Amino acid sequence: MGNRNLLRHGILVIFLVLFLFPVMWVVLTSLKTNQEALTNPTQLLPASLQWQNYPDVITKLNFWRELANTLIMTISVTVGQIVLAALAGYAFARLPFKGRDLLFVVVLATLIIPFEILFVPLFLMLSKWNWLNTFQALIIPSLASPFAIFVFRQFFITLPRELEEAATIDGAGYYRTFFSVALPLAGPAIATVFILTFMGEWSNLLKPLVFNTSADMYTLQQGLAVTLNRGANLNPDIAFQMTGVVLTCIVPVAMFIIGQRWFVKSIATSGIKG
C-alpha cells in the first residue's frame, strides 16, 4: 500500500510540474530584459530581475482604462446572462406552454453555431445603429446564452415541486415563486454560469477587435494584441508581452481560486453531468 501511494504521488507531482512549467516560464520571462528573452528563451531564471517591466507595461497599455473597460464588459455580460438565463430556464422547466419542448430543442441547437459566424451580420447591424466603439456593442449581443439557459433549466427541474406548490397555496404567482423560492436556491447554477461566463468574457479578444477601433474602448486583451504588438515584426518585445499576460491573468486566477469550491459543487448539482 505504501509503494502504491508513493507511485500515485509521484505521478501527481510529475503532472503538476508539467502543468506549472509554462506558467513559471511566463512569469519568469516577464522579469527578463527583452534581449535576454529573445536570445536565451530556454534559460528559466533571469540574469537580473526586471521589476520595472510591470510599471512600464502598465503605462504603455493604458492599463487602468483598459482594466475598467474589461470589467464593465465582463461584469455586465455575466450579470445579464444570469438574469435572462434564469428567467428562461425557469420558464422551460416549470411553465406549461405550447411548443415548450420544441423551442428548448431549438435553443440547444444554436449551441452548434459558432459565435464567429455571426460577426459579419452583427457588425453590419451595429454599424447601422451607430453602436460600434460603444459598450452596447460589447455587451448586448452576448447577453443571450443557450448554455446558461440549459444550466438553469436543468437545475430548476431538480427542485422539489412541493416548494413551489406551497408558495402557490400561499397565493404566489409564477414571478413571486421564481424570485422568492426558485432563484434563492439556484446558487450552484448561478456559480456555474458566473464563473464560466466571467472567464470567457475576460479572455475574449475577437469581439473587441471586430467591434472596437477606438483606443479609448480597448480591453486588456485588445491592448495586449494591438498596443504591445506594434512594431513586433521588427523587434518583438517578448518580455513586455509576458508581463502583460501576467497582469491580465491576475483577476481571473484570483476569481477561480476564490470560487473553485462553488464551481465544483455547481458541476455536481446543476445537472451538467447528464
C-alpha positions in Angstrom: 0.0 0.0 0.0 2.9 2.4 0.8 4.5 1.8 -2.6 1.2 2.3 -4.3 0.7 5.7 -2.6 4.3 6.7 -3.4 3.8 5.9 -7.0 0.5 7.8 -7.1 2.0 10.9 -5.5 5.0 10.7 -7.8 2.7 10.7 -10.9 0.7 13.6 -9.5 4.0 15.6 -8.9 5.1 14.9 -12.5 1.7 16.2 -13.9 1.9 19.2 -11.5 5.3 20.1 -12.8 4.2 19.7 -16.4 1.2 21.9 -15.9 3.0 24.6 -13.9 6.1 24.8 -16.0 4.5 27.0 -18.8 3.1 29.3 -16.0 6.5 29.6 -14.4 8.2 30.3 -17.8 5.7 33.1 -18.5 6.2 34.7 -15.0 10.0 34.4 -15.1 10.2 35.6 -18.7 8.2 38.7 -17.7 11.1 39.6 -15.3 13.8 39.4 -18.0 15.1 42.1 -20.4 13.8 41.8 -23.9 17.3 41.0 -25.2 17.6 38.1 -22.8 14.2 36.8 -23.6 14.9 36.8 -27.3 18.5 35.4 -27.2 18.1 32.8 -24.5 14.4 31.8 -24.1 15.2 28.4 -22.7 17.0 29.8 -19.7 14.4 29.7 -16.9 15.9 32.1 -14.4 16.6 35.7 -15.5 20.1 37.1 -15.0 18.6 40.0 -13.1 15.0 40.6 -12.1 13.5 43.4 -14.2 10.6 44.5 -11.9 10.5 47.8 -13.9 8.8 45.8 -16.7 5.5 45.9 -14.8 5.1 49.7 -14.3 6.4 50.2 -17.9 3.7 47.9 -19.3 1.0 49.4 -17.1 1.9 52.8 -18.6 2.3 51.5 -22.2 -1.0 49.7 -22.1 -3.1 52.5 -20.5 -3.8 49.7 -18.1 -6.3 51.2 -15.7 -8.6 52.4 -18.6 -8.4 49.1 -20.3 -9.0 47.3 -17.0 -12.1 49.4 -16.4 -13.4 48.7 -19.9 -12.8 44.9 -19.4 -14.5 44.9 -16.1 -17.6 46.8 -17.4 -17.9 44.4 -20.4 -17.3 41.3 -18.4 -19.5 42.0 -15.4 -22.3 43.4 -17.5 -22.4 40.4 -19.7 -22.1 38.0 -16.8 -24.9 39.5 -14.7 -27.1 40.0 -17.8 -26.7 36.3 -18.8 -27.5 35.1 -15.3 -30.7 37.2 -15.2 -32.0 36.3 -18.6 -30.9 32.7 -18.5 -32.5 32.2 -15.0 -35.9 33.5 -16.3 -35.7 31.5 -19.5 -34.5 28.4 -17.7 -37.3 28.6 -15.1 -39.9 29.0 -17.9 -38.6 25.9 -19.7 -38.5 23.9 -16.5 -41.9 24.9 -14.9 -44.2 26.9 -17.2 -46.5 24.8 -19.3 -46.9 26.4 -22.7 -47.5 25.1 -26.3 -44.3 24.1 -28.1 -42.1 24.4 -25.0 -40.0 21.3 -25.6 -39.6 22.1 -29.3 -38.5 25.6 -28.5 -36.0 24.3 -26.0 -34.5 22.0 -28.6 -34.2 24.9 -31.0 -32.4 26.9 -28.2 -30.0 24.0 -27.6 -29.4 23.6 -31.4 -28.0 27.1 -31.5 -25.1 25.9 -29.4 -23.6 24.3 -32.6 -23.4 27.7 -34.3 -20.1 29.4 -33.6 -20.4 33.0 -32.5 -17.8 33.9 -35.1 -20.2 33.1 -37.8 -22.5 35.9 -36.6 -19.8 38.6 -36.6 -20.5 39.9 -40.1 -24.3 40.4 -39.7 -23.7 41.7 -36.2 -21.1 44.2 -37.5 -23.5 45.4 -40.2 -26.3 45.7 -37.7 -24.3 47.5 -35.0 -22.8 49.8 -37.6 -26.2 50.8 -38.8 -27.2 51.6 -35.2 -24.0 53.6 -34.6 -23.1 51.2 -31.8 -19.5 50.5 -32.9 -16.9 51.6 -30.3 -19.5 51.6 -27.6 -20.2 49.3 -24.6 -23.6 48.3 -26.2 -21.7 46.5 -29.0 -19.6 44.6 -26.4 -22.4 43.7 -24.1 -25.8 43.3 -25.7 -25.0 40.7 -28.4 -23.6 38.4 -25.7 -26.5 38.6 -23.3 -28.4 35.6 -24.6 -26.6 32.3 -23.8 -28.1 28.9 -24.7 -25.6 27.2 -22.5 -26.6 29.3 -19.5 -30.3 28.6 -20.2 -29.6 24.9 -20.3 -27.7 25.0 -16.9 -30.6 26.9 -15.2 -33.3 24.7 -16.8 -31.5 21.5 -15.7 -31.2 22.9 -12.1 -34.8 24.1 -11.8 -36.0 20.6 -12.9 -34.3 19.1 -9.9 -36.1 21.4 -7.4 -38.9 19.6 -5.5 -42.3 20.8 -6.8 -43.6 20.7 -3.2 -41.7 24.0 -2.5 -43.5 25.8 -5.4 -46.8 24.2 -4.6 -46.6 25.5 -1.1 -45.9 29.0 -2.5 -48.9 28.7 -4.8 -51.1 27.7 -1.9 -50.0 30.9 -0.2 -51.2 32.9 -3.2 -47.8 33.3 -5.0 -47.8 33.6 -8.8 -45.1 32.5 -11.2 -43.0 35.6 -10.7 -43.2 35.6 -6.9 -42.5 31.9 -6.8 -39.4 32.4 -9.0 -37.9 35.3 -7.1 -38.9 34.0 -3.6 -38.4 30.3 -3.9 -36.6 29.1 -7.0 -33.9 31.8 -7.5 -32.6 31.8 -3.9 -32.0 28.1 -4.2 -30.2 28.4 -7.6 -26.8 29.2 -6.1 -25.0 26.3 -7.8 -26.3 27.2 -11.2 -25.5 30.9 -10.7 -22.0 30.0 -9.7 -21.5 27.8 -12.8 -22.8 30.5 -15.2 -20.9 33.3 -13.4 -17.5 31.6 -13.4 -17.7 30.3 -16.9 -19.1 33.5 -18.4 -16.7 35.7 -16.5 -13.7 33.7 -17.7 -14.9 33.6 -21.3 -15.7 37.3 -21.5 -12.5 38.3 -19.7 -10.3 36.4 -22.2 -12.4 37.4 -25.2 -10.3 39.0 -27.9 -12.1 38.6 -31.2 -15.3 40.5 -30.2 -13.4 43.7 -29.2 -11.2 43.5 -32.2 -14.2 43.4 -34.5 -16.4 46.0 -32.8 -13.7 48.4 -31.4 -11.3 50.7 -33.3 -11.1 53.4 -30.7 -8.1 53.2 -28.2 -10.4 54.6 -25.5 -12.6 51.4 -25.8 -9.7 48.9 -25.8 -10.0 45.9 -23.4 -6.9 44.4 -21.8 -6.8 41.5 -24.3 -7.1 44.0 -27.1 -4.4 46.2 -25.6 -2.1 43.1 -25.5 -2.8 42.2 -29.1 -2.6 45.7 -30.6 -0.6 48.1 -28.4 2.1 45.7 -27.3 2.4 44.2 -30.8 3.1 47.5 -32.7 6.4 47.1 -34.4 6.6 43.4 -33.4 7.7 42.3 -36.8 10.9 44.4 -36.5 11.6 43.8 -32.8 9.2 41.6 -30.9 9.1 42.5 -27.2 8.7 39.1 -25.6 9.4 40.3 -22.1 6.7 43.0 -22.3 4.2 40.6 -23.8 4.7 38.1 -21.0 4.4 40.9 -18.4 1.1 41.9 -20.0 -0.1 38.3 -19.9 0.7 38.0 -16.2 -1.1 41.3 -15.4 -4.3 40.2 -17.3 -4.3 36.8 -15.6 -4.4 38.1 -12.0 -8.1 38.8 -11.9 -9.4 35.5 -13.4 -7.0 33.4 -11.5 -8.0 35.1 -8.2 -11.7 34.7 -9.2 -11.3 31.0 -9.8 -9.3 30.4 -6.6 -11.9 32.1 -4.6 -14.9 30.4 -6.3 -13.5 27.0 -7.0 -15.4 25.4 -4.2 -18.7 26.8 -5.5 -17.7 25.8 -9.0 -17.1 22.1 -8.1 -20.3 22.0 -6.2 -22.3 23.5 -9.0 -20.9 21.0 -11.5 -22.1 18.2 -9.2 -25.6 19.5 -8.6 -26.7 21.5 -11.6 -27.3 18.6 -14.0 -24.3 19.3 -16.3 -23.1 15.8 -15.9 -26.1 14.4 -17.8 
